[in-house]
Amino acid sequence: MSHCHTVIDELRERGYRITPQREMVIQAIAHAERHMSAEEIFAEMQKHTGATNIATVYRTLDMLWEEGFACRNDLSEGKIVYATHRHGPHIHLVCRCCNQVSDADPEILGSLGKELRSQHEFEADLQHLSIFGICADCLV
């Protein structure tokens, strides 16, 4: 069974109605090879149908995030992007000067997660996050 159908089946089991528009959003994000903004998903849907609107895309993405099927992240300048957890854990390093985005090994967060659990009884979602700072090129 494909990733998007697994998500759809699990949402149905949780009592969600899967409309054709919701299914298109799920398919777009599940089959994307990259992170996508709501506007990019909406543009992709517009290639196939005009029977949707951007509000439906946002509501569906919020539902996917709330139910734990997708992650959302700010990659600077308020650009929120989404991906399914199929993309695996990763860290984005976002430069505040030039907006360059690079990736870091998520293994470096292992001890942070343990410390947050032990000291604060807080279970952090460290699967997909952005860390803002200044890149090596802008430091010079």
C-alpha positions in Angstrom: 0.0 0.0 0.0 1.4 3.4 -0.9 2.2 6.0 1.7 -0.7 8.3 0.9 -3.2 5.4 1.1 -1.8 4.4 4.5 -2.4 8.0 5.7 -5.9 8.1 4.1 -6.9 4.8 5.7 -5.6 5.9 9.1 -7.5 9.2 8.9 -10.7 7.3 8.0 -10.2 5.0 11.0 -10.0 8.2 13.1 -13.3 9.3 11.8 -12.2 11.8 9.2 -14.2 12.1 6.0 -11.8 12.0 3.0 -13.1 14.3 0.3 -11.5 14.3 -3.2 -9.8 17.6 -2.3 -8.3 16.2 0.9 -7.1 13.2 -1.0 -5.4 15.5 -3.5 -3.6 17.4 -0.7 -2.5 14.1 0.9 -1.3 12.8 -2.5 0.6 16.0 -3.2 2.5 16.1 0.1 3.0 12.3 0.3 4.5 12.0 -3.2 6.6 15.2 -3.1 10.3 14.8 -3.2 10.7 18.0 -1.2 9.0 20.2 1.3 6.0 22.1 -0.1 4.1 25.3 0.9 0.3 25.4 1.0 0.5 27.6 -2.1 2.7 25.1 -4.0 0.3 22.3 -3.1 -2.7 24.5 -4.2 -0.9 25.3 -7.6 -0.3 21.5 -8.1 -4.0 20.8 -7.4 -5.1 23.5 -9.9 -3.4 21.6 -12.7 -5.9 18.8 -12.1 -9.1 20.6 -11.0 -10.5 23.9 -10.3 -12.9 22.5 -7.7 -10.8 23.5 -4.6 -9.6 26.5 -2.8 -6.6 27.5 -0.7 -8.6 27.4 2.5 -9.2 23.7 2.0 -5.5 23.1 1.5 -4.7 25.0 4.7 -7.3 23.1 6.7 -6.2 19.8 5.4 -2.5 20.6 6.2 -3.4 21.7 9.7 -5.4 18.4 10.2 -2.4 16.3 8.9 -0.1 18.2 11.3 -2.4 17.9 14.3 -2.9 14.2 13.7 0.9 13.6 13.4 1.0 12.7 9.7 2.9 15.7 8.5 5.4 18.2 9.9 5.5 21.9 9.3 8.5 24.1 9.4 9.4 27.8 9.0 12.3 28.1 6.5 12.5 31.9 7.0 10.6 34.9 5.8 7.4 33.3 7.1 7.5 30.6 4.5 5.9 27.6 6.1 6.5 24.3 4.4 5.1 20.8 5.0 6.3 17.3 4.5 5.2 13.9 5.6 7.2 12.0 8.2 8.3 9.7 5.4 11.0 12.2 4.8 12.6 11.1 8.0 14.2 13.2 10.8 16.2 16.2 9.7 17.4 19.6 10.8 17.4 22.7 8.7 20.0 25.4 9.4 18.6 28.7 8.2 20.8 31.7 7.8 19.1 34.9 8.9 21.3 37.0 6.6 21.1 35.2 3.3 18.2 32.8 3.9 20.4 29.9 2.8 19.1 26.6 4.1 21.4 23.6 4.8 20.8 20.3 6.6 22.4 19.0 9.7 22.6 15.5 11.1 19.6 14.9 13.4 21.6 12.6 15.6 23.1 15.7 17.3 19.7 16.3 19.0 19.6 12.9 20.8 21.0 14.2 24.0 18.7 17.3 23.9 15.7 15.1 23.7 16.9 13.1 26.7 17.6 16.2 28.8 14.2 17.7 28.0 12.5 14.5 29.2 14.5 14.1 32.4 14.7 17.8 33.4 11.3 19.1 32.2 9.2 15.9 31.6 8.7 17.2 28.1 8.6 15.0 25.0 10.0 17.2 22.3 9.3 16.5 18.6 12.8 16.7 17.2 12.1 14.9 14.0 11.9 18.0 11.8 13.0 21.4 12.8 14.7 24.6 11.8 17.5 26.3 13.6 18.1 30.0 12.7 21.6 31.5 12.9 24.3 32.8 10.6 26.0 30.7 7.9 29.8 30.4 7.5 29.6 32.6 4.3 27.9 35.5 6.2 30.1 35.3 9.2 33.1 36.5 7.3 
